[in-house]
């Protein structure tokens, strides 16, 4: 089945170019120019993935993500022309799964779309096999998508939750960046992404006592990350 893509982009020329390119790649594309229209069509068409511009004329892309995440886990890739990374970080924090910067190569966008749509749903079987992960002060319920830190429930976006769960399930093991990208996002080694680093930062901000000096998710310089902790029986 061809991927069903919802494109929310206010620039008419970019929208036309992207629609043509995605259709040439065999995808079904619905395109709109406003965030509100995108929210309406998401409910009506149930796309496999949303490509979302951050700078929209009515509501910005981050707010679209926040509203989407109250009702759907559909993969979202935000597209931004801004050079300030804080805008992309805000969108990821609001629930986006990935971001690309303008100008971009359409083939990279297509690769990311296919990686994320392929990954959607694959992780659930592994989660069911290990329903509850307990580190005492940190508890992860994979079936309920719930994380409790020091007795308080903490909200995680879908990709933040998936990343935390993978690291926690492999506690004590050094995880290569490439392994995390391929497993969580489905990226092959030809795609470089800051998305992993941003998500690591977001997860640390939610589980670490001092995110600037992390003790749970530690960086292995030049290699990847390792989750530190001993699981409770």
N, C-alpha and C positions, 0 to 999 in steps of 0.2 A: 504494500500500500504506500502511495506517495505521502510524504510528510505534509501536514496541513499547517501552514505558517500564517500567523497574523502579524502584519507589518504596520507599526504606528510611527509614521514619519511625516512631518509637516512640509518638508521641502519637496515640491512636486517633481522636480527633475531627478533628485536622488530616489524618490519613491518609484518613479517610472523605471529607472535603471535597475533598482533592486528587484522589482517585480519581474522584469524581463529576465534578469540573471537567474533568479530562483526558479522561475518557470522553466527556463532552459535546462536547469539541473533536475527537472522532473518533479518539482514541488508544486503543491496547490497553494496559492497565495491570495489572501484577502488583505487589502491595504486601505488605511484611513489616515487622516491627517491630524486628528485630535485625540487627546487622552480619554475623554469621556466616551467618544465613539469606540475606542479600543476596548474599554471596559464593557460596553454593551455587546459588542461583537464577540468578545471572549465567552460570554454566557450563551450567546446564540449559536456560535459555530464550534465551540470546544476545540480550539486548535491544539496541535501537538507542541507548539513552541511559539513564543511571542518575541519579535524583534522590536525593540522599543527605543525610540529617540528620547534623550533626556530633556532636550529643550523643545517643548511643545507650546502652542499658543494659549491653551486654556489651563491645564494643570501639568506640572512637570512630571518627568518619568519616575522619579522617586516616589511621588505621591500615588501614581498609577500602581507601582509595585506594592505599596503598602495596602492599597484597597484590594488588589488581586489576592494578596496573601491571607486575607480574611476568609477567602472562599475557595482558593485553588492552589495546587502545587505545580501548575503548568510551568515548564522551564522558561526562563526569561533571559534574553541577552540584551543588555542596554547598549546603545550606540551613542557616543558623545563626541562633540567637536571641541569640548573644553580641554585645556591642558592641565588644569588643576585636578590632581588625582582625588581630592576630597569629594568632588562631585560623584565620581565613580564609587568611592567608598560608601557614600551616603546611599546610593542606589543598591549596592550589595547588602548594606545593612538593612535596607527596606525589604529585601527578599529576592533581588535579582541573583541569577546564578553565574553570570559572567558579563564582561564588558569588552567592547572593542572601540578603538578610537578612529575618528575620521581624520584624514582619508584612509580607507582600508582597501585591501584586496578582497574582492568578492569570494574568491576561492577559499580564503581563510574563514570568512563568515559561514560559507557552506559547510566547511569541515567542522566548525564548532556546532552548527545546527545539528548535523548528523551525529556528532559525538553525544550531544546532550539528549537528543531524542532516543538514541540507542540505549543510553544509560537509564532513562526514565523507566522505573519499574524493576530493573535488574537487581537493585540492591535489596529489595524487600524480602526475597527468599533467605538471604544470609541473615537479615535482621531477625526474622522469625526463628531461626535456628538458635539464636542466643538472645533471649528476650530481655533479660535484666543484667546490667553490668554495674557492680557495686564497688566503689572505692572508699566507702565510709562517708567522707564529706562530699563526695560526688557520686550521684546515682543516675543511671541512664536506663530508661524503659523504652526499648526499641519498638515495641508494638503500639504504645500510646504516644510515641514521639515526645517524650517528656524527660526533662533534665532537672534534677534537684541539686542545688549547690548550697551547702551549709544549711540544709533544711528548707530552702526557698526554691520554688519552681521558677525556672528561667526560660524565657522564650528564645528559641533558635529557629533560624530560617532553614528550609529543607537542606541546602548544601552545607550549612554550618553543622547541622545535626549529623549528616552523613559523614562529614570529615571527622568530627569528634568521635563518633562511634567507631570508625575504622581505626583511628589512632588508639583509642582506649582498648579495643579488642586485641590490639597488637602491643600492649603495654610492655615496655622494656626493649622493644625491637626498633632499630633505626629504620625509618621509612624514607626511601629516596623520593626526591621531588617528582621524578618521572613516574614512579610507581603510584604516588598519590594522584597526580594529574590523570594518568591513564585509568585508574580505578574509579575515582570520584567523578571526573569530567569526561573521561573517554578520549582525552587528547593523545595523539601519538607524539613521538619525540621531536617532530618537526615544528610543533607549535609552541612558542614561548608565551607564557602568560603570567601576569602579575596577580591574577585572580587567586592563586593559591596563597600567596603571601598576605593578601588582604583578608581572606577568610581565616587564616591562622590568627591574624591580629584580632579579628572579631571574636573568635572562639576564646582566645586568651582573655579578652576583656570581660568575658562572662564567667570564666571558671577560675581565673588566677586571683590570688589575694593582691598581688602587685604585678599587673600585666607587663610593666617595663622590666621586671626581673622575674621572668616566668620560672616556675619550678615544676609545673605539670607538663607543659609542652615546651621542650627545650630544643633549641636550634643546634643542629650538627653542621658547623660551618662548611659551606661548599658542597654539602651532600643532601641534607633534608631535615627531618624533624623526628623527635622521639617523645613518646608519652611516658611519663615517670609515675609509677604508683603500683601498689600491690592490691590485687582484687580480694574482696572479702568472700569467704566461703558461702 
